[in-house]
Amino acid sequence: CGFQLRGAVDIPPDLSPLYVQSGGLVGWAIESRLPGSGVQTTRDATKAGMVLRILSESRDSRVVALDRNGRALAYVLTYRVRFDARDDQGNVLMPPQSIVLERTFDDNPDVSVLGKQEESDIIYQDLANDAADQVLLRLRAALTARGAASGRTPSKAPGGGVPAS
Amino acid sequence: QSAADNPAETPAGSPPDSLADSPPGPRWIEPDAGRLDLGLGWEFCGPRPSRLGPAPAPDLPTPTTPIDFEAGGISYLLDSEVIEATGGVNVARAGQRVEAYRARFDRINGDLATFGTTFLEYPGVRILGQDAQLNLASDTGRINDARYRFSGTTNLRGHADVAYVDNPQRSRYDNISYTSCPPGSNAWSLQAKELTLDQETGRGIARNARLRIRGVPVLYTPYLDFPIDDRRKSGFLVPSIGSSEKNGFELTTPYYWNIAPNMDATLSPRYMSRRGLMLGGEFRWLSRRDSGTVAAEFMPNDQLYDEGDTRGAFSINQQGRFFERWITNLDYSQVSDNEYLQDLGNTIDTTSNRRLLQSGSATYVGNGWSFLTRVEAYQTIDPGVAPEARPYGRLPQLLLTLSPRRFGPGLVGGAEVEYSHFDHNHRVYGERFAFSPNLSWPLRRSYGHLIPSVNLHLTEYALTDEAAGQPSDPGHAIPSFDIDGKLVFERQLDWLGQPALQTLEPRLYYLYTPYADQDDAPVFDSSELNFNFSNLFRSNRFTGRDRIGDANQITAALTSRTLLSSTGDELLRLSLGQIFYFADRRVQISGDTETSDRSPYTGELSARLSEQWAGRASFEWDPEKDEEQWQRRTLTLEYRHPNSGLLNLSYRADETAAEANRYEDTDLSFRLPFGARAEVVGRWLYSLRHDETMDAFAGVEFGECCWRVRVLGRKLKRQPDEDASSSVMVQFELAGLSTIGNPIGKFLEREIYGYQTD
């Protein structure tokens, strides 16, 4: 039905290596997804051909379900990340944009509060992993579009060598 | 036309051209009220709206700017150096202008007197009046019967018996009327015996002032201090008036104190007729190293509570980064009694709290490792939580994390070492030492990944107050193995006329953890993870380190995404998965061994339906159950309009918990603008399970440019065995008379997801 394995495609050499500028969860998640993908990364911003900047990362929660006594039973946890990408000349590859993800978190009062607290941390980590996948998919689209514009469209399959999660 | 290009401070310089050389003056047009607004708009009322830092102070004209002097006819008295000009006089200097039919200028001391109708202009200020006495050397002066107009950083207008110009930045007025409403509107005005407007400080100060609404006096104040631009500065914020079933009549008059550019405070006296006076305060700071907030509330005697008992709340929140590698975090809240937040909280997030976190931590971040020290306790404020069920405190927790490090042929290894002392007054307590190394061998390709990994969980306890017959030093050493494999297929697709990419992502996850008897171990920080799609791929079905679930199972899952080819934006994502068990799960926190050979199905759906609409859903479905097959379900629909209209609708239910903790709730919230000047907001959180409204409010905001009214009515479930209690809150805002800041707006940001104050 037309499906084929996602192809790996060279990143234009002038954009390599990639530097991920972030101190947060999503930055770590992105970096851990890159090895083995053909994308060269660097920890030295001055050597980068392309910079992916995590501009902001924030989390928030709000009550969405209550018990008979008016006490919280469920929250929605929201994770928001804003990012952009530029080449080493400062040209925009991806304009600043946001991804907002959320998940319901049940706070059962009968169980270990410390355990539940860890579960909310796990959820934020999950959401950051999800966001990392989406950031990389958008970067891949941006690089494909750039490649098409400069006549370097890969012949095998579309994509910029950015891996699946 | 005669020009005296002399510096203003040396008016006694060379004489001007003689009268005989002058050509005829410009045709004189008497300035009228229209001149005040000529070329100026009224796009905003009062201070220019802005949230970006301090407003730029207007440019000061340099004192050396030359003066242009134009008149129809000029006579020059040589011996006294006085110029008599008539037939239309126009004196101009960069940014300043004086126009009158007749004027006398004394070149020695700089005095300029005008006769009859006179028009004055300074940067940001225009005045039209009679008979001005000015001094061009000192830039001071006065003018009678003055109509004035401010523009630039603020839009203001009015009339005064006498206007004094102290300098181009500061003016004073006697018997003045003042408003920020556009010409033609007299919605409100301020009448004051004296008023000073200082553009340099951005302040207006009125004495003996009366506020008139549509001409009717409503308020008298001997002294009023208000901002005339958008700079952050001390002053009263918009007060709010309210009435509630629980507290009676309410009045809050917050005062904002701008201590320093990186420090501010807000004092909020709150009067409640049935309870008495409460004093609230918040202090915020921001420095290169840390930032934080301290907030406190104090009620010396609450007449509704325990015969006038003292009540209060305190919280501190701080994040810091010191000496490059130290990160600190303080999050501490405390209230005087269990009912405090329910009685006095204003949002459902506060009134529904079961507990308050009291925690502080410091982390040292090394290269590839970090060390966390944390103390953590809770104040339980839900009386429904039995003493034994209250949370453990961690006094302290020490955690060394060795970050995942690559070595050898693509191996990745890391570890955690933890020591904690868990504290409790009503249950077994004690120390726990844990060591958990892990090793994985990730193979990642563009078309998928294969990641085998091994984990080891070593845990030792030293316990006090354990039940009779239980060992005081249990421990366990449990290995675990898993392998995670995923492939990504994709194809091109046409999505409503746009090129798109559709993926199919099958994923298999195998997990093996041998059974180890952990019944002797206490449950300090372990709880069972909710069953959902992400948790299908977790190597332990419990959180924490007290329980490591035995497992021999495989997860099968499939995800499909549709992405817009041009941007990579996700248009649609659908995930579905299930676990197949090859062994019973004997390790449990409570309850019996689980014996089913497959889990319920779990899935997620998220869809961008159009530019404005988005939808999400998630579920847990167990076809083997006879009833309540849909165990957990959420449905959310979101609408976002570019003109700030929005709507959120959601439905959430959980049938898996104990009877008292199950829920089935709907939540609707919205913001609907009506034209440019009015909007309606609201939220309705309803429990289908208890057939009861938990939180509902509706509000309307309307007004013109120079005044706004916000009215908000609400019902909030605060207490068990009581219906939601109702309250009303009203806020008037007169643009240009109160400091920016809007507590109702903050409340709406909290309650309506996606709401942003303008």
Interface residues (C-beta under 8 A of the other chain):
Chain A: C1 G2 F3 Q4 L5 R6 G7 A8 V9 S32 R33 P35 G36 S37 G38 R62 V63 V64 A65 L66 D67 R68 N69 G70 R71 A72 L73 A74 V76 T78 E102 R103 T104 F105 D106 D107 N108 P109 D110 V111 S112 V113 L114 G115 K116 E118 E119 I122 I123 D126 Q134 L137 R138 L139 R140 A141 A142 T144 A145 A157 P158 G159 G161 V162 P163 A164 S165
Chain B: Q342 I348 D349 T351 S352 N353 R354 R355 Y378 D382 G384 V385 A389 P391 Y392 R394 P404 R406 G410 P442 L443 R444 R445 S446 Y447 G448 H449 K486 L487 V488 F489 E490 R491 Q492 L501 T503 L504 E505 V523 F524 D525 S526 S527 E528 L529 N530 N532 S534 R538 F542 T543 G544 R561 L563 L564 S565 S566 T567 G568 D569 E570 I589 R616 S618 T634 S650 R652 D654 A657 A658 A660 N661 Y663 D665 D667 L685 S687 H690 E692 M694 D695 K717 R718 Q719 P720 R750 Y753
